[in-house]
Amino acid sequence: MDNNPESFSPEESLQVIQTMIDQAKNSVADKSFYFLLWGWLVFIGATLQYILKVFVRTDANPYAWNVMFIGMIASAIYGSKHRDKPVKTYVDEGLRNIWTCIGIIQGLIVFVFMRRGDWQHCYTIFILTYSAGCFLTGRLLRFPALVWGAIACWALAILTTYVDEDTNILLLAAAVLFSYIIPGYLLRKEYKHQLLKHEK
């Protein structure tokens, strides 16, 4: 087949795009470790803070979020053992840029609320940032579970405005369950399924 882009038929162009999407999906699925690691850590942190605040009634409840340091260490170790390959497609690059942006925004959110001390509103904003990353990733990869996870986050973000701060902590845990944990396991399942197909 002629490699001149002008000679591509519409069908061939669509096939190239689909191949890029499939490659990116496999790359993300292979890295479902990060979805599951950070999803479970946020889930544990939120649940632990709720227990410490509501049942134990200690002012030290924010220290529950120290579990996030585990994620930093684990991500560094995992990343050093699984060096990323050079970006090969625009989809790969787009996903990397999306999640880099989300990570920076989340770091800035923590900084802003540490400065302002207005933590009761941070849960809504975190839920919305989770939804943005998941929706864009789901649309790029054509992976419905991530899109539905984003939609669930939107609904939960609205719900946070009707309930108290303590309940918002639980809604944050629910948000990562729907947007990170469940899609992460589904991505891993699809990746393993694709590996089995290639082995046959």
C-alpha positions in Angstrom: 0.0 0.0 0.0 1.3 3.5 -0.9 2.3 5.4 2.2 1.4 8.7 0.7 -1.3 10.1 3.0 -3.1 11.5 0.0 -3.6 8.0 -1.4 -5.4 6.8 1.7 -9.1 5.9 1.1 -11.6 7.0 3.7 -11.8 3.3 4.9 -8.0 3.1 5.2 -7.8 6.4 7.1 -10.5 5.2 9.6 -8.6 1.9 10.0 -5.4 3.8 10.8 -7.2 5.9 13.4 -8.8 2.8 14.9 -5.4 1.1 15.1 -4.0 4.2 17.0 -6.9 4.1 19.4 -6.5 0.3 20.0 -2.8 0.8 20.6 -3.5 3.6 23.1 -6.2 1.6 24.8 -3.8 -1.3 25.3 -1.2 1.1 26.6 -3.6 2.6 29.2 -5.0 -0.8 30.1 -1.4 -2.0 30.6 -1.1 0.9 33.0 -4.3 0.3 34.8 -2.0 -0.1 37.8 -2.1 3.7 38.2 -5.9 3.9 38.0 -6.3 1.2 40.6 -3.5 2.4 42.8 -4.7 6.0 43.1 -8.4 5.0 43.0 -8.0 2.7 46.0 -5.8 5.2 47.9 -8.3 8.0 47.5 -11.1 5.5 48.4 -9.2 4.4 51.5 -8.2 8.0 52.5 -11.8 9.3 52.2 -13.3 6.3 54.0 -10.7 6.5 56.8 -11.2 10.3 57.2 -14.9 9.8 57.5 -14.5 7.1 60.2 -12.0 9.2 62.1 -14.2 12.4 61.9 -17.7 10.9 62.4 -17.1 7.9 64.6 -13.8 8.5 66.4 -14.4 12.3 66.4 -10.8 13.3 66.3 -9.4 16.5 64.9 -6.6 14.5 63.5 -8.9 13.1 60.8 -7.1 14.9 57.9 -4.0 12.8 58.5 -5.9 10.0 56.9 -4.7 11.5 53.6 -1.1 10.6 54.4 -1.9 7.3 52.6 -1.3 9.3 49.4 2.4 9.2 50.1 2.2 5.5 49.5 1.0 6.3 45.9 3.9 8.6 45.3 6.4 6.0 46.4 4.7 3.1 44.6 4.3 5.1 41.4 8.0 6.0 41.4 9.1 2.4 42.0 6.6 1.0 39.3 7.6 3.7 36.8 11.3 3.0 37.3 10.7 -0.7 36.5 8.4 -0.1 33.6 10.0 2.7 31.6 7.6 4.3 29.2 8.2 3.7 25.5 8.5 6.8 23.3 5.1 8.2 22.3 4.1 6.8 19.0 0.6 8.2 18.3 -1.3 11.4 18.7 -3.7 9.6 20.9 -0.9 8.5 23.3 0.4 12.0 23.4 -3.1 13.4 24.0 -3.7 11.1 26.9 -0.4 11.9 28.5 -1.2 15.6 28.2 -4.7 15.2 29.7 -3.4 13.4 32.8 -0.4 15.6 33.2 -2.9 18.6 33.3 -5.2 16.8 35.7 -2.3 16.0 38.0 -1.1 19.6 38.0 -4.6 20.9 38.7 -5.1 18.5 41.6 -1.8 19.5 43.1 -2.8 23.2 42.8 -6.2 22.5 44.3 -4.5 21.1 47.4 -2.2 24.1 47.5 -5.1 26.6 47.2 -7.2 24.9 49.9 -4.2 24.6 52.2 -3.8 28.4 51.9 -7.5 29.2 52.2 -8.4 26.6 54.8 -11.9 26.2 53.1 -11.8 22.4 52.9 -15.5 21.8 52.9 -15.8 22.8 49.2 -12.7 20.8 48.0 -14.5 17.5 47.5 -16.8 18.9 44.8 -13.9 20.3 42.9 -11.9 17.0 43.2 -14.9 15.0 41.9 -15.1 17.4 38.9 -11.4 17.0 38.1 -11.7 13.2 38.2 -14.7 13.5 35.8 -12.7 15.6 33.3 -9.9 13.1 33.0 -12.1 10.1 32.8 -14.5 11.7 30.2 -11.8 12.8 27.9 -9.9 9.5 28.2 -13.1 7.5 27.7 -14.0 9.5 24.5 -10.5 9.2 23.1 -10.3 5.5 23.7 -14.0 4.9 22.9 -14.2 3.1 26.3 -17.8 3.6 27.7 -16.9 2.6 31.3 -14.8 5.8 31.7 -17.5 8.0 30.2 -20.1 6.5 32.5 -17.7 7.0 35.4 -17.5 10.7 34.4 -21.2 11.0 34.2 -21.5 9.5 37.7 -19.0 12.0 39.0 -21.1 14.9 37.6 -24.2 13.6 39.4 -22.2 13.2 42.6 -20.8 16.7 42.3 -24.3 18.1 42.1 -25.3 15.9 45.1 -22.4 17.4 47.2 -24.2 20.7 47.1 -27.3 19.2 48.9 -25.5 17.3 51.7 -23.2 18.2 54.6 -19.4 18.1 54.5 -19.1 14.7 56.2 -21.3 13.1 53.5 -19.2 14.8 50.8 -16.3 12.7 52.0 -18.2 9.5 51.3 -19.3 11.0 47.9 -15.6 11.5 47.0 -15.0 7.8 47.8 -18.0 6.9 45.6 -16.6 9.1 42.8 -13.3 7.3 42.6 -15.1 4.0 42.8 -17.0 4.8 39.6 -14.4 6.8 37.8 -11.1 5.0 38.6 -11.6 1.7 40.3 -14.3 0.0 38.3 -13.0 1.3 34.9 -9.5 0.3 36.0 -10.5 -3.3 36.5 -12.4 -3.3 33.2 -9.4 -1.9 31.4 -7.2 -4.6 32.9 -9.7 -7.3 31.9 -9.9 -6.0 28.3 -6.1 -5.9 28.1 -5.7 -9.5 29.4 -8.4 -10.5 26.9 -6.5 -8.9 24.0 -3.3 -10.6 25.1 -5.0 -14.0 25.0 -6.3 -13.3 21.5 -2.8 -12.5 20.3 -1.4 -15.6 21.8 -3.9 -17.9 20.0 
